[in-house]
């Protein structure tokens, strides 16, 4: 029996596509950091399948968002990765795992597109990607040609691609999680004590060498035990995370915020004198005082005590002494309350 030429042609094309998928998988399988993974993945898809535009959309609440947000200042990521709320993503993709194709009313897909990009879309293909069974975003392809991703065409190859990307993403995420935990506190996402101490030594040496200000804040929560006893440890954890977010959001990119231990935090403020540091912590306290947390049908507030020390005070001969001085003043502040 003679096999029709059209079937042979389709089989040949499928074989070529399968080989390209395999080559993409091999090229990204050994990459263990998000930035290189995304860059290589998008480059391979664009080059092997001649797709003008490829990018990722990531759900802000997803498990991988935090790791990607840490590197989103990368110029490449700004044009290749978009972050959006889960409700917006679900509304666009209709909560389905199958790829979505469109070549009309493309404005509804704009939330999926990186703000820094300059894509001119005629048609688009959106293939959701998962991590441990959770939809975390999508890998997207687009073309100026309105027929390239026309609704109705077979999406099985797009599903295969999304599956391979999801499997490789799991490998990268596992490695990034281990790396993140080596430097960060797992609850708050702040730097951990070991990293903070190394950063403080670096800033101390820089301050002494160039004769520039450096102030250290040592602080802790006044009422964490009461919060834990009254509202439960989950809400105590929420109070710690709320404090961490306030400390980060009211500081500068150059400030170093770390969880020291338990309910204690350290903030290293380069090029900052004691008055400026006092203004900073006062803004944080005002924010906490105006932003209560909710638990068990009631609200509660987080309160802080703090101590601060400056590198230009007498006797500050090491980073350890500088930190200890701030800690001692924190203890005195708590005693005076």
CORNORPE-V140106 format. One record per residue. N is the residue number from 1. RES is the residue in one letter. D_LAST is the distance of its C-alpha to the last C-alpha in Angstrom with 2 decimals. Layout:
# CORNORPE-V140106
n->N res->RES d_last->D_LAST
n->N res->RES d_last->D_LAST
This chain:
# CORNORPE-V140106
n->1 res->X d_last->93.86
n->2 res->X d_last->92.75
n->3 res->X d_last->89.06
n->4 res->X d_last->88.64
n->5 res->X d_last->87.60
n->6 res->X d_last->84.60
n->7 res->X d_last->83.21
n->8 res->X d_last->83.76
n->9 res->X d_last->82.02
n->10 res->X d_last->79.01
n->11 res->X d_last->78.85
n->12 res->X d_last->79.04
n->13 res->X d_last->76.22
n->14 res->X d_last->74.04
n->15 res->X d_last->74.73
n->16 res->X d_last->73.76
n->17 res->X d_last->70.54
n->18 res->X d_last->69.68
n->19 res->X d_last->70.27
n->20 res->X d_last->67.96
n->21 res->X d_last->65.21
n->22 res->X d_last->65.69
n->23 res->X d_last->65.51
n->24 res->X d_last->62.26
n->25 res->X d_last->60.76
n->26 res->X d_last->61.86
n->27 res->X d_last->60.51
n->28 res->X d_last->56.96
n->29 res->X d_last->56.72
n->30 res->X d_last->55.66
n->31 res->X d_last->53.06
n->32 res->X d_last->49.53
n->33 res->X d_last->47.29
n->34 res->X d_last->46.91
n->35 res->X d_last->47.90
n->36 res->X d_last->51.16
n->37 res->X d_last->51.86
n->38 res->X d_last->51.69
n->39 res->X d_last->53.63
n->40 res->X d_last->56.38
n->41 res->X d_last->56.60
n->42 res->X d_last->57.05
n->43 res->X d_last->59.47
n->44 res->X d_last->61.60
n->45 res->X d_last->61.85
n->46 res->X d_last->62.74
n->47 res->X d_last->65.33
n->48 res->X d_last->66.98
n->49 res->X d_last->67.26
n->50 res->X d_last->67.57
n->51 res->X d_last->64.68
n->52 res->X d_last->63.56
n->53 res->X d_last->59.99
n->54 res->X d_last->57.79
n->55 res->X d_last->54.02
n->56 res->X d_last->51.23
n->57 res->X d_last->49.07
n->58 res->X d_last->45.84
n->59 res->X d_last->43.82
n->60 res->X d_last->40.22
n->61 res->X d_last->38.90
n->62 res->X d_last->41.23
n->63 res->X d_last->40.36
n->64 res->X d_last->41.78
n->65 res->X d_last->40.23
n->66 res->X d_last->37.06
n->67 res->X d_last->39.24
n->68 res->X d_last->41.51
n->69 res->X d_last->38.77
n->70 res->X d_last->37.67
n->71 res->X d_last->41.10
n->72 res->X d_last->41.97
n->73 res->X d_last->41.80
n->74 res->X d_last->45.12
n->75 res->X d_last->47.89
n->76 res->X d_last->50.11
n->77 res->X d_last->47.65
n->78 res->X d_last->47.13
n->79 res->X d_last->50.84
n->80 res->X d_last->51.32
n->81 res->X d_last->48.36
n->82 res->X d_last->46.98
n->83 res->X d_last->43.79
n->84 res->X d_last->43.77
n->85 res->X d_last->42.07
n->86 res->X d_last->43.68
n->87 res->X d_last->44.84
n->88 res->X d_last->46.72
n->89 res->X d_last->48.27
n->90 res->X d_last->49.36
n->91 res->X d_last->50.84
n->92 res->X d_last->52.94
n->93 res->X d_last->54.11
n->94 res->X d_last->54.59
n->95 res->X d_last->52.64
n->96 res->X d_last->55.69
n->97 res->X d_last->56.17
n->98 res->X d_last->59.60
n->99 res->X d_last->59.98
n->100 res->X d_last->60.19
n->101 res->X d_last->62.83
n->102 res->X d_last->63.13
n->103 res->X d_last->65.20
n->104 res->X d_last->64.60
n->105 res->X d_last->61.65
n->106 res->X d_last->59.68
n->107 res->X d_last->56.99
n->108 res->X d_last->55.24
n->109 res->X d_last->54.65
n->110 res->X d_last->52.90
n->111 res->X d_last->49.36
n->112 res->X d_last->50.65
n->113 res->X d_last->51.68
n->114 res->X d_last->49.53
n->115 res->X d_last->48.63
n->116 res->X d_last->49.95
n->117 res->X d_last->53.31
n->118 res->X d_last->56.53
n->119 res->X d_last->58.41
n->120 res->X d_last->61.52
n->121 res->X d_last->62.03
n->122 res->X d_last->65.24
n->123 res->X d_last->64.31
n->124 res->X d_last->61.37
n->125 res->X d_last->60.80
n->126 res->X d_last->57.43
n->127 res->X d_last->57.13
n->128 res->X d_last->53.90
n->129 res->X d_last->52.49
n->130 res->X d_last->50.55
n->131 res->X d_last->48.28
n->132 res->X d_last->48.37
n->133 res->X d_last->49.92
n->134 res->X d_last->47.34
n->135 res->X d_last->48.59
n->136 res->X d_last->46.48
n->137 res->X d_last->48.62
n->138 res->X d_last->52.18
n->139 res->X d_last->54.57
n->140 res->X d_last->56.48
n->141 res->X d_last->59.82
n->142 res->X d_last->61.50
n->143 res->X d_last->64.71
n->144 res->X d_last->66.27
n->145 res->X d_last->69.19
n->146 res->X d_last->68.78
n->147 res->X d_last->70.87
n->148 res->X d_last->69.00
n->149 res->X d_last->66.51
n->150 res->X d_last->68.45
n->151 res->X d_last->67.47
n->152 res->X d_last->69.91
n->153 res->X d_last->70.39
n->154 res->X d_last->69.72
n->155 res->X d_last->66.05
n->156 res->X d_last->66.54
n->157 res->X d_last->66.21
n->158 res->X d_last->62.95
n->159 res->X d_last->61.68
n->160 res->X d_last->62.74
n->161 res->X d_last->60.94
n->162 res->X d_last->57.69
n->163 res->X d_last->57.99
n->164 res->X d_last->58.52
n->165 res->X d_last->55.59
n->166 res->X d_last->53.35
n->167 res->X d_last->54.45
n->168 res->X d_last->53.86
n->169 res->X d_last->50.49
n->170 res->X d_last->49.40
n->171 res->X d_last->50.29
n->172 res->X d_last->48.37
n->173 res->X d_last->45.27
n->174 res->X d_last->45.17
n->175 res->X d_last->45.29
n->176 res->X d_last->42.70
n->177 res->X d_last->40.27
n->178 res->X d_last->40.63
n->179 res->X d_last->40.16
n->180 res->X d_last->37.08
n->181 res->X d_last->35.41
n->182 res->X d_last->36.18
n->183 res->X d_last->33.90
n->184 res->X d_last->31.43
n->185 res->X d_last->28.88
n->186 res->X d_last->30.91
n->187 res->X d_last->28.23
n->188 res->X d_last->26.75
n->189 res->X d_last->29.68
n->190 res->X d_last->27.57
n->191 res->X d_last->28.81
n->192 res->X d_last->28.16
n->193 res->X d_last->26.73
n->194 res->X d_last->30.20
n->195 res->X d_last->31.17
n->196 res->X d_last->27.92
n->197 res->X d_last->28.49
n->198 res->X d_last->32.07
n->199 res->X d_last->31.15
n->200 res->X d_last->28.62
n->201 res->X d_last->31.38
n->202 res->X d_last->33.80
n->203 res->X d_last->31.61
n->204 res->X d_last->30.77
n->205 res->X d_last->34.49
n->206 res->X d_last->35.34
n->207 res->X d_last->32.81
n->208 res->X d_last->34.22
n->209 res->X d_last->37.78
n->210 res->X d_last->37.68
n->211 res->X d_last->35.02
n->212 res->X d_last->32.89
n->213 res->X d_last->29.15
n->214 res->X d_last->26.98
n->215 res->X d_last->23.21
n->216 res->X d_last->21.25
n->217 res->X d_last->18.03
n->218 res->X d_last->16.28
n->219 res->X d_last->13.96
n->220 res->X d_last->13.28
n->221 res->X d_last->12.66
n->222 res->X d_last->9.55
n->223 res->X d_last->12.05
n->224 res->X d_last->15.40
n->225 res->X d_last->16.26
n->226 res->X d_last->15.83
n->227 res->X d_last->17.97
n->228 res->X d_last->20.48
n->229 res->X d_last->20.79
n->230 res->X d_last->21.15
n->231 res->X d_last->23.12
n->232 res->X d_last->24.59
n->233 res->X d_last->24.43
n->234 res->X d_last->26.54
n->235 res->X d_last->23.90
n->236 res->X d_last->21.29
n->237 res->X d_last->23.74
n->238 res->X d_last->24.07
n->239 res->X d_last->20.35
n->240 res->X d_last->20.71
n->241 res->X d_last->23.88
n->242 res->X d_last->22.48
n->243 res->X d_last->19.75
n->244 res->X d_last->22.57
n->245 res->X d_last->24.79
n->246 res->X d_last->22.36
n->247 res->X d_last->21.82
n->248 res->X d_last->25.60
n->249 res->X d_last->26.70
n->250 res->X d_last->24.73
n->251 res->X d_last->25.93
n->252 res->X d_last->29.37
n->253 res->X d_last->32.01
n->254 res->X d_last->31.53
n->255 res->X d_last->27.81
n->256 res->X d_last->27.24
n->257 res->X d_last->24.73
n->258 res->X d_last->24.48
n->259 res->X d_last->22.90
n->260 res->X d_last->22.01
n->261 res->X d_last->21.62
n->262 res->X d_last->20.26
n->263 res->X d_last->17.36
n->264 res->X d_last->17.11
n->265 res->X d_last->18.85
n->266 res->X d_last->20.27
n->267 res->X d_last->21.74
n->268 res->X d_last->24.42
n->269 res->X d_last->25.31
n->270 res->X d_last->28.76
n->271 res->X d_last->30.00
n->272 res->X d_last->26.53
n->273 res->X d_last->24.90
n->274 res->X d_last->21.23
n->275 res->X d_last->21.42
n->276 res->X d_last->23.10
n->277 res->X d_last->20.61
n->278 res->X d_last->17.73
n->279 res->X d_last->19.97
n->280 res->X d_last->20.58
n->281 res->X d_last->17.07
n->282 res->X d_last->16.42
n->283 res->X d_last->19.60
n->284 res->X d_last->18.56
n->285 res->X d_last->15.34
n->286 res->X d_last->17.62
n->287 res->X d_last->20.11
n->288 res->X d_last->17.88
n->289 res->X d_last->16.76
n->290 res->X d_last->20.48
n->291 res->X d_last->21.87
n->292 res->X d_last->21.01
n->293 res->X d_last->22.68
n->294 res->X d_last->25.20
n->295 res->X d_last->25.81
n->296 res->X d_last->27.80
n->297 res->X d_last->28.71
n->298 res->X d_last->25.17
n->299 res->X d_last->22.53
n->300 res->X d_last->18.99
n->301 res->X d_last->16.66
n->302 res->X d_last->15.21
n->303 res->X d_last->11.76
n->304 res->X d_last->11.05
n->305 res->X d_last->8.95
n->306 res->X d_last->11.46
n->307 res->X d_last->13.08
n->308 res->X d_last->16.55
n->309 res->X d_last->19.58
n->310 res->X d_last->23.02
n->311 res->X d_last->26.39
n->312 res->X d_last->27.50
n->313 res->X d_last->24.99
n->314 res->X d_last->26.71
n->315 res->X d_last->27.29
n->316 res->X d_last->26.76
n->317 res->X d_last->30.02
n->318 res->X d_last->29.52
n->319 res->X d_last->27.78
n->320 res->X d_last->26.26
n->321 res->X d_last->24.72
n->322 res->X d_last->23.40
n->323 res->X d_last->21.70
n->324 res->X d_last->20.37
n->325 res->X d_last->18.87
n->326 res->X d_last->16.93
n->327 res->X d_last->15.82
n->328 res->X d_last->14.72
n->329 res->X d_last->12.62
n->330 res->X d_last->11.01
n->331 res->X d_last->10.23
n->332 res->X d_last->8.89
n->333 res->X d_last->6.58
n->334 res->X d_last->5.33
n->335 res->X d_last->5.55
n->336 res->X d_last->3.80
n->337 res->X d_last->0.00
